[in-house]
Amino acid sequence: MTRILTAALLASAALTVSAGAEELNVVGTWSNLPLYQDFETPLWTEALSDATGGEFTANLTSFDQMGIAGADVFRMLGDGVFDIGATVADYTVGDAPELEGLDVPLLATTAEDARKMVDAARPMVADIMANRFDAHVLAIAPYPPQVVFCKGKIAGLADLKGKKVRGSGRMTTKFLEALGAEGINVAFSEVPGALERSVIDCAVTGAGSGYSAGWWEVSDHLMTLPLGGWDPVVVAMNKDRWDGLSAEQQQMLQKAVTEGLETPAWNAAAGGLEGDIACLTGKGECAAGQAASMTLVQPTAEDTAQAAEILKTEVLPDWASRAGNEWVTRWNETVGAAMGVTVGQ
């Protein structure tokens, strides 16, 4: 009887604490990857209430657990299906081609440069999200740099010519086609099967993401040139829902997301690539689990120079033609200025 009364009192106390809380329905990114497991889940399911003094609680699921495509997340967010949504910016460029400017491949080879690029783009991204999806940006968090997994021997960039390669975004696919490869559209979750059946020869994703998803079981060569950029994830809130919060609530929620998700995710990215490569190649210490034995292919100076030329002469002009002069001008004044690159109009 004492145990029953104690349980009842604890339940009553919990209800009292949460009675005035704003409950948020949150849709996160791929449930099997570290960003969701290590940063999204702890914030939304554990830390949020304490971080906001009991003002907010959250129900979390991921878009793959919901059975929806990553490209649908912001459309549904704008329609008010849920309160907060997160997805890879490149997944949404069919609706917002100007958003591709957030993650230009090959501009950032370190986490520090990637953060500089994202910070420069943030005001532009905020306007894109508000205009296209009726959403307010809460955070932009990184996946690891997007590298190349291949089934079969490659020694450099030139060896991708003639191969069927899954890109990680439209700019990446354009780059691959300029190399003479065939860009193939395959969903992230379907890549291992496609590699195993030789539907594709290579695929681009983050080193850590590929390790977590087991791509090393169906591929054997890893080229670390960041052909796909960093695949930033935009975390956004339905704008009507955001506008319905008090200024104090907005400040609390923003602080919780910045300190509980965005900042630690960037901190982890800074040293993540070296550990991910160790896990994929077996050279070095793998803290994540079993090490694989992929062959590491380091880009040569010629590879890097060729990649930069293709980016400048083909990839960025192609994006500019789709994004329009207004967004190209804004990109040049922000991201371009920060990274020392100008896109012609």
Secondary structure, 3 states (H helix, E strand, C coil): CHHHHHHHHHHHHHHHHHCCCEEEEEEECCCCCHHHHHHHHHHHHHHHHHHCCCCEEEEEEEHHHHCCCHHHHHHHHHCCCCCEEEEEHHHHCCCCHHHHHHCCCCCCCCHHHHHHHHHHHHHHHHHHHHHHHCEEEEEEECCCCEEEEECCCCCCHHHHCCCEEECCCHHHHHHHHHHCCEEECCCHHHHHHHHHCCCCCEEEEEHHHHHHCCHHHCCCEEECCCCCCCCCEEEEEEHHHHHCCCHHHHHHHHHHHHHHHHHHHHHHHHCHHHHHHHHHHCCCCCCCCCCCCCEEECCCHHHHHHHHHHHHHHHHHHHHHHHCHHHHHHHHHHHHHHHCCCCCC
